[in-house]
Amino acid sequence: MISRRKIAAAAAGLLIGGMALAGCSGDTGSSSGDVTGTLNFYTDKAAWKPDFESLNKTSSKAVDITLKTTGYSDANQYDAFIKQSFRTAKSPGLFTWHTGDSLKQLVDEGLVAETTDIWKKAIKEGWASEDLAKAYTFDGKQYCVPMNIAYWIMFYNKAEFSKAGVEVPTTWDELDAVATKLKSDGITPYYQTSTLFTFQWFQHLVASTDPELYAGLADGSVKYTDPKIVDIMNLWLDEQKKGWFSDPGSTTDPAVALKQGDFAMINFGTFFAGNLKGAGMSDKDYGMFAIPAVSGDLKTTPVAVESGPICTAENSKQKDLGLAYAEWWMSPDAQTAWNAAHGDVAFNPKAKVADPALAEIGSKISGPDYSLYDRFFEAMPTPIVTTAIEQFGAFNANPGDPLPFLEKIQATADKYWAEQK
């Protein structure tokens, strides 16, 4: 997943992208100004092609637009194709991308169309929140629209909670008490890994201790070696020493591991509900809750949000058609149809969510008691993310003095921010 964040610049990658361009024959000939017809849509989520195209019946009736979807299963090939396409007449009218540093690069180069008016309408209509818009805002303007969102929450095994006689916690102290009781009953409280998804506990500890501290890491004004960050890492270390985390080297699928009680809780995106169902669990077997904030002084509980954008190329022949679809995509009707096809929570609170449990937690988190912040993977510059994931993984594998791990992350951060000046 890290690789999809890297723009493929190698000659081989560009060659593949060029071959893909040469082989595409889906141009419908729409000229700028057309707002109905067949829209060429490119995505790195090839497995989702049936989900996207299942909306054609709805979109054709609502706005007279249908998608012609080209899906890529290799992320590097896809990134190379998209980057190369901006230099050709086939720059896409609609394509999926990534938020954070990857999107900023395209915006800085003037390659994606502005969507400020679409966002203004969506926020006014109550279709999207201002918090969500922040991930799409650069120099006061918005670009792209959210394809979907996922809240990073806690999933738990109901049978393990029942066995230990614990309830869903609503405060940090209650969460600690739950972990303590589970461990005393021989149940490992939390999941962890040493590869890829190593950042989520760090992001929650920092953002829910002090949101400004987390924001400072994102813009370089706070160092990873800051004493406050070191204190937070020592809190994590104390939990490691108590044996609250699972074997980071386990190769068991985490959904299967939760089902069989290898651990009682796992911090993951709401899309993980689909993984659990695939592992044979139902909402009778697992539950979900927003992780309480570490600090009891915060007015709202911060929740990490992961959002994948749908974008329109600025120079695309189908720019107006792509923007027309993007505007419809934000609507309750579109998001209700998308949710029925694909599942997960909905960024539009007026959309109907097919899964009652996801609907409940999505409605709760979109309420006034919670605030959203960008997931670490998207919030931080890509080179820093790469190093941090490695160092958090090393910390999980061999917990100890956090400073050496943080110093390595900060070394990458120092190099990155120096190059931005």
Order of alpha helices (4+ residues) and beta strands (2+ residues): alpha-beta-alpha-alpha-beta-alpha-beta-alpha-alpha-alpha-beta-beta-beta-alpha-alpha-alpha-alpha-alpha-alpha-beta-alpha-beta-beta-alpha-alpha-alpha-beta-alpha-alpha-alpha
